[in-house]
């Protein structure tokens, strides 16, 4: 299997140190030289050096550089993987949610576990490498926010067969049942849709990325439930998916095309419930450029309550993902599996709540009727 650049750098220095070509006290070349040697970025080299330091091969001194420590005792062993008490968390992005990270760190600290984070950058190949690497380094367990519902299923199934503790968060793996912790997506999205219905919105769009992901599909189910509970038929023209998939970002023209689609529908669409905050934020930006007033002409809601939502224009009404509770429950379930040395097939759903801001307006019957008549 092809190596990533950071793996290549790690292996190079491990070979140099274990062979004696680099000795204890030798200084590692600086970042600029290493970037040229391995033809990669500063971030990648920094990650490799951090990993080498964690493994005990080098030490990094701020303002001075990196220095060889020698061969760690574990490397002189018979080849069995090192057994460190640490939990590895693999996420597909830089999670700017301090509640989640803090809750996992606090829980790990209480149980004397170290805690590491890896960013898979929405790449199934990087996710695969991160899982293999965590197990090889002796992780006690892994928390994974998967890139896909179907990729790397052989690794997930292997962990289940090996009784290796792991917990999947946010979106589930479709191939088999597994330890899983997430937001109560159906109930939460039903609540935000019902909130819009309660504000007088009868024609509510649903805008999402990949509807085949379990978390997105559950939110769509919640949307449909709220609509049907009001005895309103579900209109397929109001549902737009594949808008924002993984790390891809649609161009402004595509976003504006979607807004024009919603604006052209009759009876008129007065609100759009977005499956996440990133989608909602892009919609707000383009609505402003097109001269569509939010919330006076169009109400928009999100889902997650990411750090930037309070600073959008207007501030976004959204669902507060219970990141703290998700983190705590993931560690609790993982710890139980580590203690019992067995896989516990269990699903934990954490309830969410709505935070009202300024992106939603109330629509009166007369106002709605008047606008339709004007067209």
LOMARVO-226597 format. One record per residue: z, y, x of N, C-alpha, C, O in turn. Coordinates in steps of 0.05 Angstrom, whole numbers, plus 5000, padded with zeros to 4 digits. Atoms other than C-alpha are relative to their C-alpha. Layout:
# LOMARVO-226597
ZYXZYXZYXZYX/...
***
This chain:
# LOMARVO-226597
500049765017500050005000500050255018501550265037/500249754985498250695026502650155001504150154981/497549854997503951115053499550294993497450404998/500149715003505451825031500850135026501950005044/499649864975505952345085502950005009503549965033/497250004992513552385083500949735010502649715028/499350274991513951625090498949965029500249845046/501350034974509151665149501750145022502150035044/498349864981513652185183502649855005503549835028/497550154998519951785169499649755018501149705037/500450244985516951145197499450065029500249915047/500649924972514251505259502650045016502949945038/497549944986521151765278501849765002503349735022/498450244998524651115261499049825023500649715038/501150164978519850755308500650125027501249985046/499549874975520651275362502949975009503549945033/497150014993528251245359500949715005502349665025/499250284996529050485352498849885025499949705037/501350104975524150375410501250125025500750035047/498849874977528050845455498350235011499150375029/501849784990522251335464501350274993500850475007/498349775006526951845431502949925003503649714991/497250084995534151835454501950194986501250414978/497949835012540652105426500250275015500350285039/499949734989540852855436497350145003497250385005/502749884998533252955440499550174975500450114953/500649815022530753535398497449924987495449875000/502450055015525753395343498250255000499350474998/501749765001519553855344500550164975501550064955/499449825023520054455297498149944977496149794980/501550055025517154475227497050055003495449894994/502849934998510654815245498549795015496349725007/501350214985508954295297499749744984497649614985/500150245017510653725250498050024977496749824970/501949965022506554025194497249955011495549844996/502650044988500554025241499549715007497449605002/500350284991501853325269499449824976497849644978/500350185023502353005200498250124978497849994957/501949875019497553485165501150014972499949914953/498849995026502253635108501750264998501650425016/498649755007506754165077502850015012503949815021/497349964991513454455098502049844982503949734992/498250145019516654155035500149705007502249585007/500150284994514253455054501549935026503049745027/498650054975516753505126503050034997504649885008/497149965005523453785103501249764986503449684993/499050235014524253205055500349765019502349625018/499850224981522752705111502450035019503849845024/497749954982527853035158502649964985504549854997/497650045015533053045103500649704996502949624998/499650295004531952305090500949875026502749695026/499250114974532452145165502950075006504349915018/497249934996538952525167501849834983503949744992/498450165018541552155107500349715010502449585007/499950274989539851495141501549985026502149765036/498449994976543551715203498450005026499649985048/501749994976537651765252500250275014500050285039/500049734988538052515262502250174987503450094967/498349805012542553115249498650265001497350335021/501349745002540053795227502150225003504150224989/498249784994543454415254498750264992496650335003/501249755010542055065217499650205023501550265038/500649804980538655565262499349885028498550035046/500550124974537855065319497949784999496449755019/502050215002533554495294501249734994503449714984/499250285006533953735286500249855026498549875044/499450154975536853265339500449714994501549634973/499750295003536652515349502949915002504350005021/497250114998543252155335500049725013502049645025/500250274990540751465357499449814977498749894955/500650205021539850815319502649954984504649874995/497650055017544750755260500749705002499049535005/499050284997548950125262498649824980498149584986/501250165021545749885197497349905009496449695000/502650084992538949865231500049765020498049635024/499750224982541549345281500749754986501149544998/499350225017543248885224497749804998495749845011/501950215001539348265206497650074983495849904979/502349925016534548655163500750034970499050124955/499249965027538548665098500250304994500950455012/499949715006538149335061502850115001504749984995/497449874998543749835071501350024972499850064952/498649995025548949825016501750254998504150245005/498649755004550950545001500750024970499249934953/499249955027554650744938498850264991500150474991/501349765010549651244911498349944976497249724973/501750015024545951374846497650175006497850405015/502549854996538751584850498950094972498849934954/501149895025535852034795497150095006496650255023/502849954996528252054790498950154976498850054954/501049835022525252624749497250085006496450105030/502749934995518052834739499550305006497250395008/500249714995519553574752502650105011504649955012/497549884992524754044780501550084975500750284962/498649965025529754024723501850245003503950235016/498449754999532454734714502149994978502350194962/497950035020538054484670502649935014503149695018/497650054985544654564705502049824986503449674999/498250175015548454214649499549715006501449555010/500750284995544753564661500849925029502249735033/499450074972545253574737503050015005504049835018/497149984995552453804736501549774987503449664999/498650225013554553274686499749745016501649585018/500450244984551452724728501550015026502849815034/498549974975554352994793503049974996504349835011/497250025005561253064762500949714995502949615005/499450285007561052354734499949835025501549645028/500350164975558652074801502450055018503449875031/497849934982564152444838502549864991504149765007/497650145011569452144792500049715008502249595012/500150284994566951454808499349955030498649725037/500550024971565951594883497149915007496749775026/502850054994558351554880498850265011499450485002/501749784992553651994919497850024979497349844964/502149955020547952294878497650125014497850335027/502549904989540752394900498050054978498049914957/502149945020534852704862497349985014497050085036/502850014991527452554871498250114978498650064955/501949895018521752934839497449845002496149845023/502550165000515852494819497550164995495350064997/502349825005511453094802498049894980495649934983/501750125020508752714742497949815012495749785001/501850194986505452214790501349724998503549685008/499050275002506351474774500249875027501949705032/499950114973504951314847502550105015503849945028/497649894987510551774872502449884986504449815000/497850125014515151494818500449715010502749635015/499850284989513550784842501350005027503149845032/498949994973515050974913503050075000504649965015/497249925002521651314893501849774991504049745001/498450235009524050694856500349805022502549705027/499950194978522250234913501850105022503449955033/498449884979525450704963503050004994504649935011/497250005008531850774924501349735002503549705011/498950284998532750024919500249915029502249785036/500050084972530949924992502450125015503550005034/497849864986536250425013502849924990504850025000/497550105010541550074973501350154977503750164975/498949855023542350504911501549814982500749584978/498450165018547650244864498749994972499149804957/501449995026543450454804498150245000498250415017/502049795002537750904782499950114972499949964952/500649865026536851414726497150105002496450245022/502849944998529451514711499050144974499450054952/501649865022525652024668497149925006495950035024/502650114992519051634668497650184996497650354978/502549855002512251934679498449914976497250084962/501750125021509051474629501549784986503449674997/498850225015510850964576499049735008500049535001/501350254993506350444607499649955030499349725038/500450044971505750574682502549885012504749925002/497850124984510150194732501749814984504149774991/498350185016512449704679500849755016502949635011/499250234984512449154732502650065016504249885020/497549934986517849534770502450014982504649924989/497949995020521949664708500849724992503249664990/499350275008521448944687501349845023503049675018/498850134977523148714758503050085002504749915008/497249924999529549124755501649854978503949774983/498650155021531348794689500449715008502649605003/499850284991529948094717502149975022503649785022/498150014978534048254779502850094992504750095009/497549895010539748534736500850255017503250295022/499449764985539149174776500550234980498850284963/499349795019542649754739498050245000497550365020/501749765003537850284712500250104972500649944953/500049885026537750764654497650194998497150355015/502349835006531551094625500950234982502450184963/499249775017532451794596497550134988495350124999/501949835015528352224547497849844986497549864962/502250155012522351764537500249715008500749655031/499650284995522451014531497549865012495349975010/502250184991518250464564499349824977501049704965/500850145024514150124511500049705002500149564982/500550284997513549434541502449824992501949604982/497750175006520649184529502450184995502450425003/497549855005527649404507501550035026501449865044/498749944975531849724561502250204995502450314974/497949795003537950174573498750274997497050355014/501449755006535950844543501950214988503550154970/498549775011539151524531498250234995496650305013/501749775006535752104497501250174978503350104966/499449835023536252664447499349854974497549684975/500750125026536152464374497550164989497750344972/502449845004528952704370499150024971498450244961/500949995028527352514298501750194984500650374970/498249835016533452834267499850295009499950484993/500149734990532953444313497550154992497650384984/502449865008525753594298499750034970498550214960/499849975029526853464225501650254993500950404975/498349775005532253994228498650275006498850454990/501449754993527954524263497750054980497150284973/502149975020522254394213501250084973500150264959/498649935025527054424154501050295001501150434981/499149734996529755074183497750194994498150404980/502349835006522655374180499449994970498750194958/500550025029521755104109502050174985501350294965/498049845013528255434090499550305003500650464987/500849724996525456094116497650084984496550304986/502349945018519856044065497349915010495349964997/502650094989514455744110499249734987500649534989/501050245013510355234072497849875016497549625015/502250114984504555144120500950035029500850245042/498850014973507554944187498349825018498049595012/501550164981503354714246501949845018504149925023/498650164980505654174295498249995024495949895023/501649984976503254284366501449845022503749905028/498650174980504653764421498149935022495749995022/501650104978502153454485499149724993497549684975/500850285004501352694489501749884978504049824982/498550105024503352444420500849715004502549614989/499350284996503651734447502549965016503649745017/497550024987509751884489502249974979502150114958/498150055021515851634452501550254990501950284966/498549765008519652294453498350184982499350304963/501849825015513552684427499549874972499550014952/500650135026511952164373502550024982502250054958/497549985016519252174350500250284988501150314965/499849725011518952934343497950044978498450184959/502049995021512552854303501149864975500649964952/498750145023516252354258502050184986502150194961/498049815012521752874248498650224985499550294963/501649805013516553394230499049904973499350034952/501150125024513352924179502349954979501950004955/497850055018520152734150500950254985501350244960/499149755013522153454136497950104980498650194958/502249925019515353604104500149834975499949934953/500050185023515552994060502550024983502449994958/497549965015522853114040499750244980501250254961/500549775018520253764008497749944981496750124967/502250095018514853363971497450165006495850224988/502549864991509353714012498349805015499349665033/501750194985503353294034499650085029499650325035/500549944971502153244109497050055003495349894996/502849924996495753604128499249955029500450075047/500850074972492253314189498950245015499150255040/501049764986489153994204502250165013501750335030/497749864989496154254219501149885025502750005039/499050154977497353734273497950025023495749925020/501849984976494353884342501549875024503749965032/498750124976495953424401498150025024495950135022/501449984974493553344473499750295009498050355025/500149724992494954084480501050045029499850195045/498749964973499454034541501049735008503049624998/499450274992499653374577501050005028499650085047/498850024974504353254635500050275014500850475002/499949754985503453774689497550174996497450405006/502449855005496553994666500650254983502250244965/499649755016496154704639497350094989495550165005/502549915011490654894591499450295006501350455009/500649724994486955534605500450174976500850084953/499449815021487856164564498049964976498849994953/502050035021481356034526500749774981500449794956/499350235017483855354501502450074982502450004958/497749925016490455644478499250194977500150164954/501049815021486956214441498449864979498449934956/501650155019482255714410501849864979501149844955/498150135018488155344381501350204980501650144957/498949795018491155984354498050084979498750124956/502149935019484556164322499749784979499249844955/500150235019484355464291502250034978501650014954/497849975019491155564259499650254982500250244958/500349755015489556284237497849974979497950114959/502350025019483156054202500649824977499149834957/499450195021486455524159500950154975502350354976/499149905026487555664085500949774983499649574981/498249774998492555684056500950055028500849885045/499549914973494856064116502449855013504349774999/497850114984499355774171501850235007500950435020/498149784994505556204178501949935022503450115032/498250084979509355804230498849765016497349605004/500850234983508055314288502549905013503950045028/497850134987513354824310498949855024497449665022/501150114975511954654383501949775010504349795007/498550244991514153984413501850065024503649905030/498249924978517154334474499850305006498050434996/499949724995518755014502497750105017496950335015/502349924983513055024553497650074982496350274986/502149955019508054974496500550264985498750424982/499349765015511655504456499750255016498750455006/500149764983511955984514497050085005496450315005/502849944996504455924527498750114975497050294976/501049905026503056034453500950294996499350454987/499149725002507356664453498450195017497750415008/501449824982503856954513497250064990496350294991/502849965009496856844484499950144973498150304968/499949865025498857084415500350305005499050464992/499749724993501057734447497450125010496750355002/502649904990494357804483498050034978496250204980/501949995023490657674418500850204979499450244959/499149815019494658194381501349884975501550014954/498650135022498157684336503050055003504249985023/497249924998505057944321501949764993501749644972/497950215003510757434329502750144998503450295016/500450205021514557334284498750124974498449984955/500949875025511557844234497649854987497549814963/502450145010504857474228500249695004498949544989/499950294993506556794259502749945013503550075033/497550094988513256464272499549765018497849595013/500350224980513955994332502749905008504650055014/497550124991519355504351499449815023497149715026/500350184978520455074413502049774998503149714977/498150234999524654474434500849965029499149925047/498750054974529354394495502050215007504150155019/498349774991532455094504500150015030502250025042/500249974971529955144576500950285008501050464991/498749754990532755704619498550254994499850464991/501649755004527056194606499750084971498750304966/500749955028526956164530501350264989500350394971/498649765010532056724520498650265010499250485001/501249764987527657194563497150034992495850215001/502749975010521057084527499850244981501950354973/500449775018518057634484498449914975496049864978/497149985005520657534431501549765010500349555015/498450234992526357074451499649774980499349814956/501050235015524856374427502249854984504349784996/498350185015528256004370499249725008496949655008/500650264989528855294395502349804994504349884982/498050215002532754644395501449975027500149955047/498550034976538254584446500349705007501849554994/499750284991537353924482502849965011503850135027/497350044990544253624496500049875028500849645032/500350114972542953544571502649905011502649695025/497450084989550353504588500749724989501649555004/499250265012551552934539498149785009499049555013/501950204990545152574561500949915028500949675033/499150074973547552604633502549835001502749635015/497550145001554552374617499749714990500849525001/500550265011552151794574498449825018498949585020/501650164981547051574626501849895022501549655029/498250094979552351534680502049804989502749605003/498150185012557251194633498849724997500049525004/501350255005552250654615499349875027499549635030/500750104973549950584688502549885014502349665026/497550104988557150504712500949744989501849565003/499250255014558449964661498349775011499349555015/501850214990552349574686500749945029500549705037/499350054972554349664759502549835001502749655018/497550155000561349394743499649714991500849535002/500450275011558748794703497849855014497449615010/502350124986552748674748498049874981497049654985/501850105020548448584687498650244985499750464985/501449805016543348974645501150014972501349804959/499149975027546049254581497850144984497350384987/502249885016540449364531501350154977502250044958/498649835019543049954492498650274999497650375019/501249745004540250594463502250204991503650144971/498049795007544551224460498450254992496850355008/501349755009542151824419502150224999504250194987/498249774999545352504431499050214980496850304983/500849805019545253004373499550275012500850355031/500749744991542053684384500650214979501350144956/499549785019542754364351497950225003496550235024/502049785000538454974335501450255010503650315003/499149734992539255644370498050204988495650194995/501749805013536556214328499650255018501650365027/500549754985533156784365498050164983498250174958/501649805015527657274345497149924995495550084988/502850085003521256854342499349894972497149804967/500450105027522156654269500750224979502850354982/499549815022521557104207500249854974499149634971/499950115027523056964134497550094985496750324986/502449945016516956924089500749984971501649774961/499550005028517757124017497649904985495349904996/502250105016513556823961497950224996495550174998/501949785005510457503945498450075025496050125024/501349934975508957654018497849805007495649875015/501950214994505556984028497650014982495349984991/502249995019501457033965498350245005495850235003/501549764995499457743981498149985024495950085023/501750034976496757554049497649824994495449875002/502250185008492656974020497950154983495550114986/501849865017489757423967498350205016496050255009/501449814984487757924021497649885014495850015022/502250144987483257394051498149884980496149764987/
***
